[in-house]
Amino acid sequence: MTEIERDGAGFVVPAALLAEAFRMSEDDVRRAMRDGTLTSRGEAGEGADAGRWRLTFRHSGWACRFTLDVTGTILTRSRFPVPSPPRAVL
């Protein structure tokens, strides 16, 4: 059984995986996704990485990344700090 499930063209990531990565409760994960403070990006591998996917989630200066095979099996996972986007100067 994979921890991340395929859902048509996308993936379903359990809140428990994100809660562990961001050190928050599952309810807080759901709340952050609803209010847009936890964001995600999915990228399909090309060339030598064809058949793999990279899912990156960002929240409060941190990112977690899962690299998956086509079935949704997690091949690698990582957590790392990310800089805040630059502020616009007017």
C-alpha distances in whole Angstrom, upper triangle without the diagonal:
4,7,9,9,12,15,17,19,17,14,13,13,13,17,15,15,18,20,19,20,23,24,24,23,21,24,26,23,23,27,27,25,27,30,29,30,26,26,23,23,21,22,22,22,25,27,25,22,22,18,17,18,19,19,21,22,26,27,31,31,28,25,21,20,16,16,13,13,13,10,9,8,11,13,16,17,20,23,27,30,31,35,36,37,41,43,45,49,51
4,5,6,9,13,15,16,14,11,11,10,11,14,14,12,15,17,17,17,20,21,22,21,19,22,23,20,21,24,24,22,25,28,26,26,23,22,19,20,18,19,18,19,22,24,23,20,19,16,14,14,15,15,18,19,22,24,27,28,24,21,18,16,12,13,10,10,11,8,6,5,7,10,13,14,17,20,23,26,27,31,32,33,37,39,42,45,48
4,7,10,13,16,17,14,10,9,7,7,11,10,8,11,14,13,14,17,18,18,18,15,19,20,17,17,21,21,19,22,24,23,23,19,19,17,18,16,18,18,20,23,25,24,20,21,17,15,14,14,13,15,16,19,21,24,25,21,18,15,14,11,12,10,12,13,10,7,7,7,11,12,12,15,17,21,23,25,28,29,31,34,37,39,43,45
4,7,10,13,13,10,7,6,5,7,10,11,9,11,14,14,14,17,19,19,18,15,18,19,16,16,20,19,17,20,22,21,21,18,17,14,15,13,15,15,17,21,23,22,19,18,15,13,11,12,10,13,14,17,19,23,24,20,17,14,12,9,11,8,10,11,9,5,7,7,11,12,12,15,17,20,23,23,27,28,29,32,34,37,40,43
4,6,10,11,9,6,5,7,9,12,13,12,14,17,17,18,20,22,22,21,17,20,21,18,17,21,21,18,20,23,22,23,19,18,16,16,14,16,15,17,21,23,23,19,18,15,14,12,14,12,15,16,20,22,25,26,23,20,17,16,13,13,10,11,10,7,5,8,10,14,15,15,19,20,24,26,26,30,30,31,34,36,38,42,44
4,6,7,6,4,6,9,12,15,17,15,17,20,20,20,22,25,24,24,20,22,23,20,19,23,22,19,21,24,23,24,20,19,16,15,13,14,13,16,19,21,21,18,16,13,12,11,13,12,16,17,21,23,27,28,25,21,19,17,14,13,10,10,8,6,6,9,12,15,17,17,20,22,25,27,27,30,31,31,34,36,38,42,44
4,6,5,5,6,10,12,15,18,17,18,21,22,22,23,26,25,24,20,22,23,20,18,22,22,18,19,23,21,23,20,18,16,15,13,15,15,18,20,23,24,20,18,15,15,13,15,14,17,18,21,23,27,28,26,23,20,19,16,16,14,14,11,10,10,13,15,18,20,20,23,24,27,29,28,31,31,31,34,36,37,41,43
4,6,8,10,13,16,19,21,20,21,24,25,25,26,29,28,27,24,25,26,23,21,24,24,20,22,25,23,25,22,20,17,16,14,15,14,17,19,22,23,20,17,15,15,14,16,15,19,20,23,26,30,30,28,25,23,21,18,18,15,14,11,11,12,15,17,20,22,22,25,26,29,31,30,33,32,32,35,37,38,42,43
4,7,10,13,17,19,22,20,20,24,25,24,25,28,28,28,24,26,26,23,22,24,23,20,21,24,22,24,21,18,15,14,11,12,11,14,16,19,20,17,15,13,13,11,14,13,16,18,21,24,28,28,26,23,21,19,17,16,14,13,10,11,11,15,17,19,20,21,23,25,27,29,27,30,30,29,32,34,35,39,41
4,7,10,13,16,18,17,17,20,21,20,22,25,24,24,21,22,23,19,18,21,20,16,18,21,19,21,17,15,12,11,8,10,10,14,17,20,21,17,16,13,12,10,11,10,13,14,18,20,24,25,23,19,18,15,14,14,12,12,10,11,10,13,14,17,18,18,20,21,24,25,24,27,27,27,30,32,33,37,39
4,6,10,12,15,13,14,17,18,17,19,22,21,21,18,20,20,16,16,19,18,15,17,20,18,20,16,14,11,11,9,11,12,15,18,21,21,18,16,14,12,10,11,9,12,13,17,19,23,23,21,18,15,14,11,12,10,11,10,10,7,11,12,15,16,15,18,19,22,24,23,26,26,26,30,32,34,37,39
4,6,9,12,11,11,14,16,16,17,19,19,18,14,16,17,14,13,16,16,13,15,18,17,18,15,14,12,13,12,14,15,18,21,25,25,21,20,17,15,13,13,11,13,13,16,18,22,23,20,18,15,14,12,14,12,14,13,12,9,12,12,16,17,16,18,19,22,24,24,26,26,27,31,32,34,38,40
4,6,8,7,8,11,12,12,14,16,15,15,12,14,15,11,11,15,14,12,15,17,16,17,13,13,11,12,12,15,16,18,22,25,25,21,21,18,16,13,12,9,11,10,14,15,19,20,17,15,12,12,10,12,11,14,14,13,9,11,11,14,14,13,15,16,19,21,21,24,24,25,29,31,33,37,39
4,5,6,7,9,10,11,13,14,13,12,9,12,13,10,10,14,14,12,15,18,17,17,14,14,13,15,15,18,20,22,26,29,28,24,24,21,19,16,16,13,14,13,15,16,19,21,18,16,14,14,12,15,14,17,17,15,12,13,12,16,16,14,16,16,20,22,22,25,26,27,31,32,35,38,41
4,5,5,6,9,10,10,11,10,9,5,8,9,6,7,11,11,10,12,15,15,15,11,13,13,16,16,20,22,24,28,31,30,26,27,24,21,19,17,14,14,12,14,14,17,19,16,15,13,14,14,17,17,20,20,19,15,16,15,18,18,15,16,16,18,20,21,24,24,25,29,30,33,36,38
4,5,5,6,9,10,10,9,8,6,9,11,8,10,13,13,13,16,18,18,17,14,16,15,18,19,22,23,25,29,32,31,27,28,25,22,20,18,15,15,13,15,15,18,19,17,15,13,14,14,17,17,20,21,19,16,16,14,18,17,14,15,15,18,20,21,25,25,27,31,32,35,38,41
4,5,5,6,9,10,10,10,9,12,12,10,12,15,14,14,17,19,18,17,13,14,13,16,16,19,20,22,26,28,27,24,24,22,19,17,15,12,12,11,13,14,17,18,14,13,10,11,10,13,14,17,19,17,13,13,11,14,13,10,12,12,15,17,19,22,23,25,29,31,33,37,39
4,5,5,6,8,8,9,8,11,10,7,10,12,11,10,14,15,14,13,10,11,11,14,15,18,20,22,26,29,28,24,25,23,20,17,15,11,11,8,10,10,13,14,11,10,8,10,10,14,15,18,20,19,15,16,13,16,14,11,11,10,13,15,16,19,20,22,25,27,30,33,36
4,6,5,5,5,5,5,9,8,6,9,11,11,12,14,16,16,14,11,13,14,17,18,22,24,26,29,32,31,28,29,27,23,21,18,15,14,11,12,11,13,15,12,12,11,13,14,17,19,22,23,22,18,18,16,19,17,14,14,12,15,16,18,20,21,23,27,28,31,34,37
4,6,5,7,8,9,12,11,10,13,15,14,15,18,19,19,17,14,16,16,18,19,22,24,25,29,32,30,27,28,26,23,20,18,16,14,12,13,13,14,16,13,12,10,12,13,16,18,21,23,22,18,17,15,17,15,12,12,10,13,15,17,21,22,24,28,29,33,36,39
4,6,8,10,11,14,12,10,14,15,14,14,18,19,17,15,12,13,13,16,17,19,22,23,26,29,28,24,26,24,21,18,15,13,11,9,10,10,12,13,9,8,6,9,10,14,16,20,22,21,18,17,14,16,13,9,8,7,10,12,14,17,18,21,24,27,30,33,36
4,6,9,10,12,10,8,12,13,11,12,16,16,15,12,10,12,13,16,18,21,23,25,28,31,30,27,28,27,23,20,17,15,12,9,9,8,9,10,7,8,8,11,13,17,19,23,25,24,20,20,17,19,16,13,11,8,10,11,13,16,16,19,22,24,27,30,33
4,7,9,12,10,10,13,14,13,15,18,18,18,15,13,16,17,20,22,24,27,28,32,34,33,30,31,30,26,24,21,18,16,13,13,11,11,13,11,12,11,14,16,20,22,25,27,26,23,22,19,21,18,15,13,11,13,13,16,18,19,22,25,27,30,33,36
4,7,8,6,7,10,11,10,13,15,15,16,13,12,15,17,20,22,25,28,29,33,36,35,32,33,31,28,25,22,19,17,14,13,11,11,14,12,13,13,16,18,21,23,26,28,27,23,23,21,23,21,17,16,14,15,16,18,20,20,22,26,27,30,33,35
4,5,5,6,9,10,11,12,14,15,16,15,13,16,18,21,23,26,29,31,34,37,37,33,34,32,29,26,23,20,19,16,16,13,14,17,16,16,15,18,19,23,24,27,28,27,23,23,21,24,22,19,19,17,19,19,21,23,23,25,29,29,32,36,38
4,5,5,6,9,10,11,12,14,15,14,12,15,16,19,21,24,27,29,33,36,35,31,32,29,26,24,22,18,18,15,15,14,16,18,17,16,15,18,18,21,22,25,26,24,20,21,20,23,21,18,19,17,20,20,22,24,24,26,29,30,33,36,38
4,5,5,6,9,10,11,12,14,14,12,15,17,21,23,26,29,31,35,38,38,34,34,32,29,26,24,21,20,16,17,14,16,19,18,18,18,20,21,24,25,28,28,27,23,24,23,26,25,22,22,20,22,22,23,25,24,26,29,30,32,36,37
4,5,5,6,9,10,10,12,11,10,13,15,19,22,25,28,30,34,37,37,33,34,32,29,26,23,20,18,14,14,11,12,16,15,16,16,19,20,24,24,28,29,27,24,25,23,26,24,21,20,18,19,19,20,22,21,23,26,26,29,32,34
4,5,5,6,9,10,10,9,7,10,12,16,18,21,24,27,30,33,33,29,30,28,25,22,20,16,14,11,11,9,12,15,13,13,13,15,16,20,21,24,25,24,20,21,20,23,21,18,17,16,17,18,18,20,19,21,25,25,28,31,34
4,6,5,6,9,10,10,9,11,13,16,18,22,25,27,31,34,34,31,31,29,26,23,21,17,16,13,13,12,15,18,17,16,16,18,18,22,22,25,25,24,21,22,21,24,23,20,20,19,21,21,21,23,22,23,26,27,29,33,34
4,5,5,6,8,9,9,12,14,18,20,24,27,30,33,37,37,33,33,31,29,25,23,19,18,14,14,12,13,17,17,17,17,20,21,24,25,28,28,28,24,26,24,27,26,23,22,20,22,21,21,22,21,22,25,25,27,30,32
4,5,5,6,5,5,8,11,15,18,21,25,27,31,34,34,31,31,30,27,23,21,17,15,11,10,8,10,13,13,14,15,17,19,22,23,27,27,27,23,25,23,26,24,21,20,17,18,18,17,19,17,18,21,22,24,27,29
4,6,5,6,5,7,9,13,15,19,22,25,28,32,32,28,28,27,24,21,18,15,13,10,10,9,12,15,14,14,14,16,17,20,21,24,24,24,21,23,21,24,23,20,19,18,19,19,18,20,18,19,22,23,25,28,30
4,6,8,8,10,12,15,18,22,24,28,31,34,35,31,31,30,27,24,22,18,17,14,14,13,15,18,18,17,18,20,21,24,24,27,27,26,23,26,25,27,26,23,23,22,23,22,21,22,20,21,24,24,25,29,30
4,6,8,10,13,16,19,23,26,29,32,36,36,33,33,32,29,25,23,19,18,14,13,11,13,16,17,17,18,21,22,25,26,29,29,29,26,28,27,29,28,25,24,22,22,21,20,20,18,18,21,21,22,25,27
4,5,6,10,13,16,19,23,26,29,32,33,30,30,29,26,22,20,16,14,11,10,9,11,14,14,14,16,18,20,23,24,27,27,27,24,26,25,27,25,22,21,19,20,18,17,17,15,15,18,18,20,23,25
4,6,10,13,17,20,23,26,29,33,33,30,30,29,26,23,20,16,14,10,8,6,7,10,11,12,14,16,19,22,24,27,28,28,24,26,24,26,24,21,19,17,17,15,14,15,12,13,16,17,19,22,24
4,7,11,14,17,21,23,26,30,30,26,27,26,23,19,16,13,10,7,6,5,8,10,10,9,11,13,15,18,20,23,24,24,21,22,20,22,20,17,16,14,15,14,13,15,13,14,18,19,21,25,27
4,7,11,14,17,20,23,27,27,24,24,23,20,17,14,11,8,6,5,7,10,11,11,9,11,12,14,17,18,21,22,22,19,21,19,21,19,17,16,14,15,14,13,15,13,14,17,18,20,24,26
4,7,10,14,16,20,23,24,20,20,19,17,13,10,7,6,4,6,9,13,13,12,9,10,10,11,13,15,18,18,19,16,18,16,18,17,15,14,14,15,15,14,16,15,15,19,21,23,26,29
4,7,10,13,16,20,20,17,17,17,14,10,8,6,5,7,9,12,16,15,14,11,11,9,11,12,13,16,16,18,15,17,16,17,16,15,15,15,15,16,14,16,16,16,19,21,23,27,29
4,7,10,13,17,17,14,14,13,11,7,6,5,6,9,12,15,19,19,17,13,12,10,10,10,11,13,13,15,12,15,14,15,15,14,15,16,17,18,17,19,20,19,23,25,26,30,32
4,6,9,13,14,11,11,11,9,6,5,6,8,12,14,18,21,20,18,15,14,11,11,10,10,12,12,15,13,15,14,15,14,15,16,17,18,20,18,20,21,20,24,26,27,31,33
4,7,10,11,8,7,7,6,5,7,9,12,15,18,22,25,24,22,18,17,13,12,10,10,10,10,13,12,14,14,14,15,16,18,20,21,23,21,24,25,24,27,30,31,34,37
4,7,8,5,5,6,5,6,7,11,13,17,20,24,27,25,23,19,18,14,13,10,10,10,10,14,13,15,14,13,14,16,17,20,21,23,22,25,26,25,28,31,32,36,38
4,6,5,4,8,8,9,11,14,17,20,23,27,30,28,26,22,21,17,16,13,13,13,13,16,17,18,18,16,17,19,21,23,24,26,25,27,28,27,30,33,34,37,39
4,5,5,9,10,12,14,18,20,24,26,30,33,31,29,25,24,20,19,15,15,14,14,18,19,20,19,18,19,21,23,25,26,28,27,29,31,30,33,36,37,40,42
4,6,9,9,12,14,17,20,23,26,30,33,31,28,24,23,19,18,14,14,13,14,17,18,18,18,15,16,19,21,24,25,27,27,29,31,31,33,37,38,41,44
4,6,6,8,10,14,16,20,23,26,29,28,25,21,19,16,14,10,10,9,11,14,14,15,14,12,13,16,18,21,22,25,24,27,29,28,31,34,36,39,42
4,5,8,11,14,17,21,24,28,31,30,27,23,21,17,15,12,11,9,9,13,14,15,15,14,16,18,20,23,25,27,26,29,31,30,33,36,37,40,43
4,7,10,13,17,20,23,27,30,29,26,23,20,17,14,11,9,6,5,9,10,11,13,12,14,17,19,22,24,27,27,30,31,31,34,37,38,42,44
4,7,10,13,17,20,24,27,26,23,19,17,13,10,7,5,5,6,9,9,10,10,9,11,13,16,19,21,23,23,26,28,28,31,34,35,39,41
4,6,10,13,17,20,23,23,20,16,14,10,8,6,5,6,7,10,8,10,10,10,11,12,14,17,18,21,20,23,25,25,28,31,32,36,38
4,6,10,13,17,20,19,16,12,10,7,6,4,6,9,11,13,10,11,10,10,9,10,11,13,15,17,17,20,21,21,25,27,29,33,35
4,7,10,14,17,17,14,10,8,6,5,6,8,11,12,14,11,12,10,12,11,10,11,12,14,16,15,18,19,20,23,26,28,31,34
4,7,10,14,13,10,7,6,4,7,9,11,15,16,17,14,15,13,14,12,10,9,10,11,12,11,15,15,16,20,22,24,28,31
4,7,11,11,8,5,5,6,9,12,14,17,19,19,16,17,15,16,14,11,11,9,11,11,11,14,14,15,19,21,23,27,29
4,7,7,6,4,7,9,12,15,17,21,22,23,20,21,18,19,17,14,12,10,10,9,8,11,10,12,16,18,20,24,26
4,6,5,6,9,12,15,18,20,24,26,26,22,23,20,22,19,16,14,11,11,10,9,11,10,12,16,17,20,23,26
4,6,8,11,15,18,21,24,28,29,29,26,26,24,25,22,18,16,12,11,9,9,10,9,11,14,16,19,22,25
4,7,11,14,17,20,23,27,29,30,26,26,23,24,21,17,14,11,9,6,5,6,6,10,13,14,18,21,24
4,7,10,14,17,20,24,26,26,23,23,19,20,17,14,11,7,6,4,5,8,9,12,16,18,21,24,27
4,7,10,13,16,20,22,23,19,19,16,17,14,11,8,6,5,6,6,10,11,13,17,19,22,26,29
4,7,10,13,17,19,20,16,16,13,14,11,7,6,4,6,9,10,13,15,17,20,23,26,29,32
4,7,10,13,16,17,13,13,10,11,8,6,5,6,9,11,12,15,17,18,22,25,27,31,34
4,6,10,13,13,10,9,6,7,6,4,7,9,12,15,16,19,21,22,26,28,31,34,37
4,7,10,11,9,8,6,5,5,6,9,12,14,18,18,21,23,24,27,30,32,36,39
4,7,8,5,5,5,5,7,9,12,15,18,21,21,25,26,27,30,33,35,39,41
4,5,5,6,7,7,10,12,16,19,21,25,25,28,30,30,34,36,38,42,44
4,6,7,10,11,13,16,19,22,24,27,27,30,31,31,35,37,39,43,45
4,6,9,11,14,16,19,22,25,28,28,32,33,33,37,39,41,44,47
4,6,9,11,13,16,19,22,25,25,28,29,30,34,36,38,42,44
4,6,9,11,15,18,21,24,25,29,30,31,35,37,40,43,46
4,6,7,11,14,17,21,22,25,27,28,32,35,37,41,43
4,7,11,14,17,21,22,25,28,29,32,35,38,41,44
4,7,11,13,17,18,22,24,26,29,32,35,38,41
4,7,10,14,16,19,22,23,27,30,32,36,39
4,7,10,12,16,19,21,24,27,30,33,36
4,7,10,13,16,18,21,24,27,30,34
4,7,10,13,15,18,21,25,27,31
4,7,9,13,15,18,21,24,28
4,7,9,12,15,18,21,24
4,6,9,12,15,17,21
4,6,9,12,15,18
4,6,9,12,16
4,6,9,13
4,6,10
4,6
4
